[in-house]
């Protein structure tokens, strides 16, 4: 058997290539949208990708099933409960797929989503299970959150109960030695307690995973529905897009390079400028009205919190990084990158009227500001669970995924300070507020973790 795990760290995504050495037949499970690595590896290993299996309709990324099918002629498969808008082959519960010596068994494991499946891998027909690809049903240290579909009419309670039965009746019935390979790792918003480990076993999860501890169904529902982070804003869009036919990604395409004068004119027509440089570079000078989402962090995820699907985007990057930034946005389905702006520092030197700084201040300076001006509004863009560690006193909690839709709850005429845990999200949020017309906005340098001990004096 040939088994290869792929990790895409910026989205905490795992995908898999499973092949049979004797026949050269192979499948890919839960591929990312840019699929060239799967194609290259299959050719190098002498494999023929004949099927793409999706464990469910993913919400956190746009899957590469259509791209991989176009590149290889592979059949696209979901569980039989899925209803995509394109041609696919449904896989029934307990159905077996033979690749030769290697056999795959499909198990329906609803709960994270209604159509979720897991895939049990057998090295040889009749042998004990070698491993199981659990999708988002079972993670290392967690299970998939059941609340992502509440906006389209699914009850988190009902899905959590389905998940309880899926885990206990389909996954924990596998031998303890069965290897566990999930679709996501630490950092994913599809759960709340994911491990940094890339693989585990059923036995290890049985004894260490909080969600698999002995408990009643009601206790399980309570445990897995509480304390989840606010889902990224783009999740509903991506989940819906994964059900549909769509334009294929050409991952080799380079965005055209624009100059700063053209981009400034495009901004006036509604084009959004995403500056992907680190926050300190952005703070020292940027094109006025730009939104800062650093490419060195979870770029696509946080860009998806401050962009609307379908908006035209111009990227600001260091030279040579514009295609990477474009592909990373395409991984969540944001395809309307119309161009890129490089050498921003040099270009703004010739157009200082278009340049602006991004004020960054310390907690001590925030305290002094609050003392001098009681109208100062302080905005915390962390998730509610993060506030259990403390907050800066009299503030407003607007988690970053909610900010774009809740700008009306803030007064754009009042001076504003934005903070998060470490500074990355607050740089994005503060730049969004400035781009939205807020007059005076600063960000807390280093975030709450830089100076958590003393709260900002309250105005009450």
Secondary structure, 3 states (H helix, E strand, C coil): CEEEEEEEHHHCEEEEEEECCCCCEEEEECCCCCCHHHHHHHHHCCCEEEEEECCCCCCCCCCCHHHHHHHHCCEEEEECCCCCCCCCEEECCCCEEECCCCEEEEEECCCCCCCCEEEEEECCCCCCCCEEEEECCEECCEECCCCCCHHHCCCHHHHHHHHHHHHHHHHCCCCCCCEEEECECCCCCCCCCCCCCCCEEHHHHHHHCHHHCCCCHHHHHHHHHCCCCCCCCCHHHHHHHCCCCCCCCCCCCCCCECCHHHHHHHHHCCCEEEECCCHHHHHHCEECCCEECCCCCCHHHHHHHHCCCCCCEEEECCCCCHHHHHHHHHCCCCCCEEEEECCHHHHHHHCHHHEECCCEECHHHHHHHHHHCCCCEEEECCCHHHHHHCCCCCCEECCHHHHCCCHHHCCCCCCEEEECCCCHHHHHHHHHHHHCCCCCEEEECCCHHHCCCCCCCCCC
